[in-house]
Structures are given as structure tokens and as C-alpha cells.
């Protein structure tokens, strides 16, 4: 209901919506332009060609864009905690998490999703890959699971903001920073970072591990190939853990006292 209200409000000024959406699309497109500029100077990046990096970029960008569309408003929760306006959500007969996620729902974020899908579509048409039914099915599964993992990160970050009363930049480092990292091959990063994003904050399951199966690339850290099919389970576990963290954090909320 809250999300629908914001959509109706946005569509009242359709020209403004179109311009902001196109602006969002153009800004996110500049990220891929940077990759194109790099490949104008080199043939391969970390042993990966342009089409392979585009596949990583497209899957990461689309998954993050969908999560940002659904739960990006959670990133502003620290402001509501500091000024006490979170209290208004607590007295309404609806789940607080759903209310906060739908608050100021912004359709313009579809620009990032669209741009990621366009790059992904180009990569799929360009990749030199022997497609099997399993690989074809793994692509949409990858996108859905990646969206779930990023959504869980947004939820966990919001829970941390309740406790810390801000720290939005910590969340941004894992979300915006995470999607930027996943746009590049894992071979350009050190083993310690790969261990961190596999076993601590499992962002590698967003696209790296399933994408390596699709691309026929070796796995980092001597991981078994079956981890390519683990993202749905990882996403479910992350969402469950983030939900518990959210409930625990919300119980500690004491308003501003004013």
C-alpha cells in the first residue's frame, strides 16, 4: 500500500519520472563505460575477456538493482532512528520492515536494473559458451538468488543502523561496494578477500561462483563445482539470519526520548 502510494505520487509527474529514470540509467551506464575504456587498452582483465566481464557486470548490476528497488530505502533508516520518525512506523498495523522498505519507493531505480539487463543481454549474445539446459537455467536462478542476498545485506545493514544509530556508510560499503567488486573477475583480487566474501559475507554467491560454472572457469580457493548451485540456499540462509537480526535490533530501539 505504501509503495503504491509512492508510485502514484511519482507518476503524477510523468515527465519528471522519465527524465530521472533516464538520468539514473545514464549514470549507471558510465560504470560500464569505464570497463570499456579499460578494454580499449588491454585484451584481457585477470584472464577474462570483455564478454565475460560484461556477464559478471550485468548479473551483479541487475541483482543489486532489483534489491535496491525492493529494499534500498532501508539504507536511510539511520536518519529515522536519529530524528525519532521511526516511531510512526511502530504504531501502524503493518510490519515495520515492509513499511520502511516501501518508504519513498523510487521507480527511477529501474534504470540500474535496465542497464544491468541490457549489458547482460549483450554478454549472453557474445559469449563463447557451450550452453546446456543447466547453464541456461542457472542464469535466472543466479539473478533471483543474488537479489535475495543483496536484500539480506540491506536488512542486516538496517538492523545495524538501529543499534549504531547511523553507520549507513558501513551498509553502503557492502551493497554499492559489493556490486562494484562483483563486476570484476575474482582473479584480480587476493585470496584473503575471496575468503571473506565467500565464508563471512557471502557476496561471492551473488554471481561469481555460479557465473564461473557458466563460463567454464576454474574456481578460487579450490572450491568444489557444486557450490555453483548453492546460491538459493545461501540466499535463504542470509534472509533468515537478517530477519533475526532485524527483530533483535528492533527490540533494542528506544526512540529519541523527546
MIDOVO-118451 format. One record per residue (C-alpha): x, y, z; residue in one letter; chain. Coordinates in Angstrom, 3 decimals. Example, Ala and Ser with C-alpha at 12.3 -4.5 7.8 and 13.67 -1.06 7.14 Angstrom:
<atoms>
c1=12.300 | c2=-4.500 | c3=7.800 | residu=a | chaine=A
c1=13.670 | c2=-1.060 | c3=7.140 | residu=s | chaine=A
</atoms>
This chain:
<atoms>
c1=0.000 | c2=0.000 | c3=0.000 | residu=x | chaine=A
c1=2.795 | c2=2.437 | c3=0.916 | residu=x | chaine=A
c1=4.757 | c2=1.506 | c3=-2.172 | residu=x | chaine=A
c1=1.659 | c2=2.022 | c3=-4.324 | residu=x | chaine=A
c1=1.177 | c2=5.465 | c3=-2.813 | residu=x | chaine=A
c1=4.709 | c2=6.484 | c3=-3.766 | residu=x | chaine=A
c1=4.274 | c2=5.064 | c3=-7.263 | residu=x | chaine=A
c1=1.087 | c2=7.084 | c3=-7.772 | residu=x | chaine=A
c1=2.868 | c2=10.158 | c3=-6.459 | residu=x | chaine=A
c1=5.767 | c2=9.576 | c3=-8.854 | residu=x | chaine=A
c1=3.541 | c2=9.035 | c3=-11.874 | residu=x | chaine=A
c1=1.737 | c2=12.324 | c3=-11.206 | residu=x | chaine=A
c1=4.772 | c2=13.998 | c3=-12.781 | residu=x | chaine=A
c1=5.494 | c2=11.582 | c3=-15.608 | residu=x | chaine=A
c1=7.922 | c2=13.805 | c3=-17.478 | residu=x | chaine=A
c1=9.991 | c2=14.171 | c3=-14.312 | residu=x | chaine=A
c1=9.864 | c2=10.397 | c3=-13.790 | residu=x | chaine=A
c1=11.070 | c2=9.725 | c3=-17.334 | residu=x | chaine=A
c1=13.916 | c2=12.232 | c3=-17.044 | residu=x | chaine=A
c1=15.107 | c2=10.968 | c3=-13.660 | residu=x | chaine=A
c1=14.905 | c2=7.352 | c3=-14.849 | residu=x | chaine=A
c1=16.927 | c2=8.165 | c3=-17.958 | residu=x | chaine=A
c1=19.415 | c2=10.087 | c3=-15.807 | residu=x | chaine=A
c1=19.753 | c2=7.105 | c3=-13.483 | residu=x | chaine=A
c1=20.254 | c2=4.832 | c3=-16.487 | residu=x | chaine=A
c1=22.923 | c2=7.149 | c3=-17.908 | residu=x | chaine=A
c1=24.800 | c2=7.423 | c3=-14.613 | residu=x | chaine=A
c1=24.936 | c2=3.677 | c3=-14.098 | residu=x | chaine=A
c1=25.953 | c2=3.218 | c3=-17.756 | residu=x | chaine=A
c1=29.077 | c2=5.266 | c3=-17.046 | residu=x | chaine=A
c1=30.303 | c2=2.429 | c3=-14.827 | residu=x | chaine=A
c1=30.339 | c2=0.070 | c3=-17.792 | residu=x | chaine=A
c1=31.892 | c2=2.762 | c3=-19.962 | residu=x | chaine=A
c1=34.835 | c2=2.656 | c3=-17.558 | residu=x | chaine=A
c1=35.175 | c2=-1.076 | c3=-18.220 | residu=x | chaine=A
c1=35.035 | c2=-0.464 | c3=-21.972 | residu=x | chaine=A
c1=37.804 | c2=2.114 | c3=-21.626 | residu=x | chaine=A
c1=39.976 | c2=-0.404 | c3=-19.801 | residu=x | chaine=A
c1=39.456 | c2=-2.950 | c3=-22.556 | residu=x | chaine=A
c1=40.406 | c2=-0.370 | c3=-25.132 | residu=x | chaine=A
c1=43.906 | c2=-0.658 | c3=-23.658 | residu=x | chaine=A
c1=44.057 | c2=-4.366 | c3=-22.776 | residu=x | chaine=A
c1=42.692 | c2=-7.549 | c3=-24.324 | residu=x | chaine=A
c1=42.001 | c2=-9.355 | c3=-21.058 | residu=x | chaine=A
c1=41.452 | c2=-8.408 | c3=-17.433 | residu=x | chaine=A
c1=42.580 | c2=-11.012 | c3=-14.938 | residu=x | chaine=A
c1=42.459 | c2=-13.535 | c3=-17.767 | residu=x | chaine=A
c1=38.852 | c2=-12.650 | c3=-18.660 | residu=x | chaine=A
c1=37.655 | c2=-11.188 | c3=-21.961 | residu=x | chaine=A
c1=35.217 | c2=-8.289 | c3=-22.355 | residu=x | chaine=A
c1=32.156 | c2=-10.503 | c3=-22.846 | residu=x | chaine=A
c1=32.963 | c2=-12.469 | c3=-19.681 | residu=x | chaine=A
c1=33.442 | c2=-9.312 | c3=-17.616 | residu=x | chaine=A
c1=30.210 | c2=-7.937 | c3=-19.106 | residu=x | chaine=A
c1=28.453 | c2=-11.101 | c3=-17.919 | residu=x | chaine=A
c1=29.751 | c2=-10.530 | c3=-14.395 | residu=x | chaine=A
c1=28.860 | c2=-6.846 | c3=-14.548 | residu=x | chaine=A
c1=25.357 | c2=-7.479 | c3=-15.888 | residu=x | chaine=A
c1=24.455 | c2=-10.156 | c3=-13.362 | residu=x | chaine=A
c1=25.821 | c2=-8.146 | c3=-10.453 | residu=x | chaine=A
c1=24.184 | c2=-4.902 | c3=-11.583 | residu=x | chaine=A
c1=20.779 | c2=-6.439 | c3=-12.286 | residu=x | chaine=A
c1=20.676 | c2=-8.383 | c3=-8.993 | residu=x | chaine=A
c1=21.756 | c2=-5.366 | c3=-6.976 | residu=x | chaine=A
c1=19.361 | c2=-3.092 | c3=-8.880 | residu=x | chaine=A
c1=16.397 | c2=-5.334 | c3=-8.052 | residu=x | chaine=A
c1=17.401 | c2=-5.473 | c3=-4.381 | residu=x | chaine=A
c1=17.871 | c2=-1.702 | c3=-4.326 | residu=x | chaine=A
c1=14.426 | c2=-1.262 | c3=-5.868 | residu=x | chaine=A
c1=12.815 | c2=-3.515 | c3=-3.251 | residu=x | chaine=A
c1=14.820 | c2=-2.633 | c3=-0.145 | residu=x | chaine=A
c1=17.055 | c2=0.339 | c3=-0.945 | residu=x | chaine=A
c1=15.038 | c2=2.597 | c3=1.369 | residu=x | chaine=A
c1=16.398 | c2=0.604 | c3=4.308 | residu=x | chaine=A
c1=19.676 | c2=2.409 | c3=3.742 | residu=x | chaine=A
c1=18.174 | c2=5.639 | c3=5.105 | residu=x | chaine=A
c1=16.933 | c2=4.083 | c3=8.339 | residu=x | chaine=A
c1=19.690 | c2=5.688 | c3=10.406 | residu=x | chaine=A
c1=18.206 | c2=9.134 | c3=9.761 | residu=x | chaine=A
c1=14.809 | c2=7.993 | c3=11.047 | residu=x | chaine=A
c1=16.420 | c2=6.472 | c3=14.125 | residu=x | chaine=A
c1=18.225 | c2=9.729 | c3=14.940 | residu=x | chaine=A
c1=15.216 | c2=12.023 | c3=14.481 | residu=x | chaine=A
c1=12.691 | c2=9.620 | c3=16.031 | residu=x | chaine=A
c1=10.444 | c2=9.355 | c3=12.970 | residu=x | chaine=A
c1=10.780 | c2=5.568 | c3=13.063 | residu=x | chaine=A
c1=8.187 | c2=5.726 | c3=15.854 | residu=x | chaine=A
c1=5.446 | c2=6.434 | c3=13.311 | residu=x | chaine=A
c1=6.056 | c2=3.048 | c3=11.682 | residu=x | chaine=A
c1=5.859 | c2=1.234 | c3=15.016 | residu=x | chaine=A
c1=2.253 | c2=2.274 | c3=15.722 | residu=x | chaine=A
c1=0.842 | c2=1.300 | c3=12.322 | residu=x | chaine=A
c1=-0.861 | c2=-2.102 | c3=11.865 | residu=x | chaine=A
c1=1.701 | c2=-3.349 | c3=9.352 | residu=x | chaine=A
c1=5.160 | c2=-4.967 | c3=9.588 | residu=x | chaine=A
c1=7.780 | c2=-2.301 | c3=10.289 | residu=x | chaine=A
c1=10.266 | c2=-3.835 | c3=7.854 | residu=x | chaine=A
c1=7.776 | c2=-3.717 | c3=4.985 | residu=x | chaine=A
c1=6.876 | c2=-0.107 | c3=5.805 | residu=x | chaine=A
c1=10.485 | c2=1.070 | c3=5.903 | residu=x | chaine=A
c1=11.368 | c2=-0.805 | c3=2.703 | residu=x | chaine=A
c1=8.385 | c2=0.746 | c3=0.875 | residu=x | chaine=A
c1=9.021 | c2=4.242 | c3=2.238 | residu=x | chaine=A
c1=9.811 | c2=6.658 | c3=-0.623 | residu=x | chaine=A
c1=9.662 | c2=3.764 | c3=-3.090 | residu=x | chaine=A
c1=11.517 | c2=5.023 | c3=-6.159 | residu=x | chaine=A
c1=10.697 | c2=3.580 | c3=-9.581 | residu=x | chaine=A
c1=13.626 | c2=5.537 | c3=-11.021 | residu=x | chaine=A
c1=15.857 | c2=2.782 | c3=-9.618 | residu=x | chaine=A
c1=14.614 | c2=0.671 | c3=-12.515 | residu=x | chaine=A
c1=17.287 | c2=2.486 | c3=-14.528 | residu=x | chaine=A
c1=20.028 | c2=0.436 | c3=-12.841 | residu=x | chaine=A
c1=18.094 | c2=-2.799 | c3=-13.383 | residu=x | chaine=A
c1=17.505 | c2=-1.980 | c3=-17.049 | residu=x | chaine=A
c1=21.133 | c2=-1.090 | c3=-17.648 | residu=x | chaine=A
c1=22.349 | c2=-4.283 | c3=-15.984 | residu=x | chaine=A
c1=19.958 | c2=-6.418 | c3=-18.016 | residu=x | chaine=A
c1=20.992 | c2=-4.715 | c3=-21.255 | residu=x | chaine=A
c1=24.667 | c2=-5.436 | c3=-20.590 | residu=x | chaine=A
c1=23.787 | c2=-8.985 | c3=-19.553 | residu=x | chaine=A
c1=21.781 | c2=-9.494 | c3=-22.745 | residu=x | chaine=A
c1=24.716 | c2=-8.312 | c3=-24.854 | residu=x | chaine=A
c1=27.081 | c2=-10.599 | c3=-22.959 | residu=x | chaine=A
c1=24.817 | c2=-13.628 | c3=-23.428 | residu=x | chaine=A
c1=24.728 | c2=-12.994 | c3=-27.181 | residu=x | chaine=A
c1=28.510 | c2=-12.557 | c3=-27.355 | residu=x | chaine=A
c1=29.884 | c2=-15.205 | c3=-25.008 | residu=x | chaine=A
c1=31.656 | c2=-18.183 | c3=-26.499 | residu=x | chaine=A
c1=29.960 | c2=-20.697 | c3=-24.208 | residu=x | chaine=A
c1=28.535 | c2=-24.150 | c3=-24.881 | residu=x | chaine=A
c1=25.057 | c2=-23.689 | c3=-23.462 | residu=x | chaine=A
c1=23.369 | c2=-26.587 | c3=-21.703 | residu=x | chaine=A
c1=19.908 | c2=-26.641 | c3=-20.074 | residu=x | chaine=A
c1=21.593 | c2=-26.414 | c3=-16.658 | residu=x | chaine=A
c1=23.604 | c2=-23.322 | c3=-17.623 | residu=x | chaine=A
c1=20.559 | c2=-21.644 | c3=-19.168 | residu=x | chaine=A
c1=18.510 | c2=-22.265 | c3=-16.021 | residu=x | chaine=A
c1=21.343 | c2=-21.107 | c3=-13.785 | residu=x | chaine=A
c1=21.231 | c2=-17.543 | c3=-15.166 | residu=x | chaine=A
c1=17.726 | c2=-16.607 | c3=-13.865 | residu=x | chaine=A
c1=18.380 | c2=-18.562 | c3=-10.662 | residu=x | chaine=A
c1=21.553 | c2=-16.522 | c3=-10.241 | residu=x | chaine=A
c1=19.631 | c2=-13.248 | c3=-10.613 | residu=x | chaine=A
c1=16.903 | c2=-14.212 | c3=-8.141 | residu=x | chaine=A
c1=19.362 | c2=-15.570 | c3=-5.582 | residu=x | chaine=A
c1=21.644 | c2=-12.558 | c3=-5.958 | residu=x | chaine=A
c1=18.692 | c2=-10.263 | c3=-5.367 | residu=x | chaine=A
c1=17.890 | c2=-12.203 | c3=-2.198 | residu=x | chaine=A
c1=21.459 | c2=-11.984 | c3=-0.900 | residu=x | chaine=A
c1=21.694 | c2=-8.241 | c3=-1.533 | residu=x | chaine=A
c1=18.270 | c2=-7.758 | c3=0.097 | residu=x | chaine=A
c1=19.536 | c2=-9.620 | c3=3.145 | residu=x | chaine=A
c1=22.536 | c2=-7.283 | c3=3.283 | residu=x | chaine=A
c1=20.186 | c2=-4.282 | c3=3.181 | residu=x | chaine=A
c1=18.162 | c2=-5.805 | c3=6.042 | residu=x | chaine=A
c1=21.226 | c2=-6.588 | c3=8.140 | residu=x | chaine=A
c1=22.580 | c2=-3.105 | c3=7.481 | residu=x | chaine=A
c1=19.298 | c2=-1.564 | c3=8.619 | residu=x | chaine=A
c1=19.422 | c2=-3.630 | c3=11.808 | residu=x | chaine=A
c1=22.957 | c2=-2.390 | c3=12.438 | residu=x | chaine=A
c1=21.823 | c2=1.212 | c3=11.914 | residu=x | chaine=A
c1=19.209 | c2=0.804 | c3=14.645 | residu=x | chaine=A
c1=21.877 | c2=-0.341 | c3=17.088 | residu=x | chaine=A
c1=24.573 | c2=2.105 | c3=15.978 | residu=x | chaine=A
c1=22.063 | c2=4.916 | c3=15.321 | residu=x | chaine=A
c1=23.526 | c2=5.531 | c3=11.864 | residu=x | chaine=A
c1=26.529 | c2=3.865 | c3=10.174 | residu=x | chaine=A
c1=24.862 | c2=3.972 | c3=6.759 | residu=x | chaine=A
c1=28.289 | c2=4.009 | c3=5.124 | residu=x | chaine=A
c1=29.014 | c2=0.557 | c3=6.555 | residu=x | chaine=A
c1=25.962 | c2=-0.730 | c3=4.708 | residu=x | chaine=A
c1=26.922 | c2=1.145 | c3=1.536 | residu=x | chaine=A
c1=30.345 | c2=-0.482 | c3=1.582 | residu=x | chaine=A
c1=28.716 | c2=-3.924 | c3=1.467 | residu=x | chaine=A
c1=25.987 | c2=-3.061 | c3=-1.055 | residu=x | chaine=A
c1=27.280 | c2=-0.470 | c3=-3.530 | residu=x | chaine=A
c1=30.865 | c2=-1.525 | c3=-2.864 | residu=x | chaine=A
c1=29.925 | c2=-5.173 | c3=-3.171 | residu=x | chaine=A
c1=28.266 | c2=-4.824 | c3=-6.551 | residu=x | chaine=A
c1=31.257 | c2=-2.852 | c3=-7.863 | residu=x | chaine=A
c1=33.619 | c2=-5.615 | c3=-6.715 | residu=x | chaine=A
c1=31.481 | c2=-8.381 | c3=-8.244 | residu=x | chaine=A
c1=31.595 | c2=-6.618 | c3=-11.617 | residu=x | chaine=A
c1=35.228 | c2=-7.712 | c3=-11.995 | residu=x | chaine=A
c1=36.749 | c2=-11.204 | c3=-12.179 | residu=x | chaine=A
c1=37.715 | c2=-12.836 | c3=-8.875 | residu=x | chaine=A
c1=41.201 | c2=-13.372 | c3=-10.297 | residu=x | chaine=A
c1=42.058 | c2=-9.683 | c3=-9.786 | residu=x | chaine=A
c1=41.552 | c2=-9.950 | c3=-6.001 | residu=x | chaine=A
c1=43.637 | c2=-11.563 | c3=-3.287 | residu=x | chaine=A
c1=42.801 | c2=-14.839 | c3=-1.578 | residu=x | chaine=A
c1=42.038 | c2=-13.195 | c3=1.757 | residu=x | chaine=A
c1=39.348 | c2=-11.002 | c3=0.224 | residu=x | chaine=A
c1=37.931 | c2=-14.007 | c3=-1.648 | residu=x | chaine=A
c1=37.710 | c2=-15.940 | c3=1.618 | residu=x | chaine=A
c1=35.938 | c2=-13.008 | c3=3.251 | residu=x | chaine=A
c1=33.268 | c2=-12.674 | c3=0.565 | residu=x | chaine=A
c1=32.763 | c2=-16.441 | c3=0.425 | residu=x | chaine=A
c1=32.732 | c2=-17.550 | c3=4.054 | residu=x | chaine=A
c1=31.979 | c2=-14.338 | c3=6.032 | residu=x | chaine=A
c1=29.813 | c2=-12.049 | c3=3.893 | residu=x | chaine=A
c1=28.839 | c2=-14.446 | c3=1.087 | residu=x | chaine=A
c1=28.686 | c2=-11.958 | c3=-1.785 | residu=x | chaine=A
c1=30.623 | c2=-14.409 | c3=-3.986 | residu=x | chaine=A
c1=27.381 | c2=-16.415 | c3=-4.245 | residu=x | chaine=A
c1=25.630 | c2=-13.451 | c3=-5.872 | residu=x | chaine=A
c1=27.329 | c2=-14.082 | c3=-9.212 | residu=x | chaine=A
c1=30.973 | c2=-15.158 | c3=-9.033 | residu=x | chaine=A
c1=30.503 | c2=-18.821 | c3=-8.147 | residu=x | chaine=A
c1=27.533 | c2=-19.606 | c3=-10.403 | residu=x | chaine=A
c1=28.989 | c2=-17.460 | c3=-13.187 | residu=x | chaine=A
c1=32.267 | c2=-19.402 | c3=-13.122 | residu=x | chaine=A
c1=30.278 | c2=-22.572 | c3=-13.794 | residu=x | chaine=A
c1=28.509 | c2=-20.936 | c3=-16.752 | residu=x | chaine=A
c1=31.794 | c2=-19.591 | c3=-18.136 | residu=x | chaine=A
c1=33.684 | c2=-22.844 | c3=-17.557 | residu=x | chaine=A
c1=36.280 | c2=-21.087 | c3=-15.405 | residu=x | chaine=A
c1=38.264 | c2=-22.623 | c3=-12.504 | residu=x | chaine=A
c1=37.018 | c2=-21.910 | c3=-9.004 | residu=x | chaine=A
c1=39.031 | c2=-19.869 | c3=-6.494 | residu=x | chaine=A
c1=40.189 | c2=-21.323 | c3=-3.187 | residu=x | chaine=A
c1=39.876 | c2=-24.889 | c3=-4.606 | residu=x | chaine=A
c1=36.118 | c2=-24.800 | c3=-4.043 | residu=x | chaine=A
c1=34.081 | c2=-27.722 | c3=-5.436 | residu=x | chaine=A
c1=31.981 | c2=-27.100 | c3=-8.555 | residu=x | chaine=A
c1=28.704 | c2=-27.891 | c3=-6.772 | residu=x | chaine=A
c1=28.889 | c2=-24.517 | c3=-4.984 | residu=x | chaine=A
c1=27.564 | c2=-23.028 | c3=-8.242 | residu=x | chaine=A
c1=24.152 | c2=-24.413 | c3=-7.277 | residu=x | chaine=A
c1=24.266 | c2=-23.233 | c3=-3.654 | residu=x | chaine=A
c1=23.126 | c2=-19.571 | c3=-4.138 | residu=x | chaine=A
c1=19.393 | c2=-20.286 | c3=-3.468 | residu=x | chaine=A
c1=20.280 | c2=-21.963 | c3=-0.170 | residu=x | chaine=A
c1=22.733 | c2=-19.192 | c3=0.712 | residu=x | chaine=A
c1=20.122 | c2=-16.534 | c3=-0.113 | residu=x | chaine=A
c1=17.524 | c2=-18.276 | c3=2.082 | residu=x | chaine=A
c1=20.017 | c2=-18.574 | c3=4.956 | residu=x | chaine=A
c1=21.066 | c2=-14.927 | c3=4.616 | residu=x | chaine=A
c1=17.460 | c2=-13.707 | c3=4.570 | residu=x | chaine=A
c1=16.658 | c2=-15.824 | c3=7.622 | residu=x | chaine=A
c1=19.684 | c2=-14.533 | c3=9.540 | residu=x | chaine=A
c1=18.982 | c2=-10.941 | c3=8.504 | residu=x | chaine=A
c1=15.373 | c2=-11.317 | c3=9.640 | residu=x | chaine=A
c1=16.510 | c2=-12.483 | c3=13.068 | residu=x | chaine=A
c1=18.990 | c2=-9.603 | c3=13.275 | residu=x | chaine=A
c1=16.239 | c2=-7.139 | c3=12.333 | residu=x | chaine=A
c1=13.895 | c2=-8.456 | c3=15.043 | residu=x | chaine=A
c1=16.640 | c2=-8.344 | c3=17.658 | residu=x | chaine=A
c1=17.664 | c2=-4.811 | c3=16.701 | residu=x | chaine=A
c1=14.087 | c2=-3.543 | c3=16.662 | residu=x | chaine=A
c1=13.591 | c2=-4.796 | c3=20.222 | residu=x | chaine=A
c1=16.507 | c2=-2.597 | c3=21.330 | residu=x | chaine=A
c1=15.021 | c2=0.575 | c3=19.803 | residu=x | chaine=A
c1=14.221 | c2=3.182 | c3=22.459 | residu=x | chaine=A
c1=13.345 | c2=6.236 | c3=20.325 | residu=x | chaine=A
c1=14.976 | c2=9.616 | c3=20.919 | residu=x | chaine=A
c1=13.417 | c2=10.247 | c3=24.302 | residu=x | chaine=A
c1=11.884 | c2=13.525 | c3=23.135 | residu=x | chaine=A
</atoms>
